[in-house]
């Protein structure tokens, strides 16, 4: 069995400490119910 690998992508680390939870989630692109806010559909 072969092992498929994916290309490595850039990784960005964001320190969300000290932000209210709702604001941190919004910055990540989701609302408080963890719904995608990007407008993209699967």
C-alpha positions in Angstrom: 0.0 0.0 0.0 1.3 3.4 -1.0 1.3 6.4 1.2 -0.1 9.6 -0.3 1.4 12.8 0.9 0.0 16.3 0.6 2.2 19.3 -0.1 3.2 21.4 2.9 1.3 24.7 3.1 2.2 27.9 5.0 1.2 27.8 8.6 0.1 30.9 10.4 0.0 31.0 14.2 -2.4 33.5 15.8 -2.4 34.1 19.5 -6.1 34.6 20.4 -5.4 34.8 24.2 -7.1 37.7 25.9 -9.9 38.1 23.2 -13.5 37.4 24.0 -14.5 34.0 22.6 -17.0 35.4 20.1 -14.3 37.8 18.7 -11.7 35.0 18.4 -14.2 32.7 16.6 -15.1 35.5 14.2 -11.4 36.1 13.4 -11.2 32.4 12.5 -14.2 32.7 10.3 -16.9 31.0 12.3 -19.7 32.2 14.5 -20.5 31.2 18.1 -22.4 28.1 16.8 -19.3 27.2 14.8 -21.0 28.0 11.5 -18.7 28.8 8.6 -18.9 32.5 7.8 -16.7 32.4 4.7 -19.6 32.0 2.4 -18.1 28.8 1.0 -20.1 25.6 0.8 -18.8 22.0 0.9 
